[in-house]
């Protein structure tokens, strides 16, 4: 239980501090480009792999304060649960 609270609290505080959230970008097949000049060779199609990028969370000051308070509270609760041996 404390480990889950630590992970949750750290994630919430990190989002509040950096104002970024992970975003999944699915992979896709990029079609080949048409040659600009006659007689030139077209580029083969490429495959872009799926990836995770950091996107803006677009948080207001109240949202950042809320995430910091909830995340910090989760970390404090995890600390005291660990001290009590739970």
Secondary structure, 3 states (H helix, E strand, C coil): CHHHHHHHHHHHHHHHHHCEEEEEECCEEECCCCCCCCCCCCCCCEEECCEEEEEECCCCHHHHHHHHHHHHHHHHHHHHHHHHCC
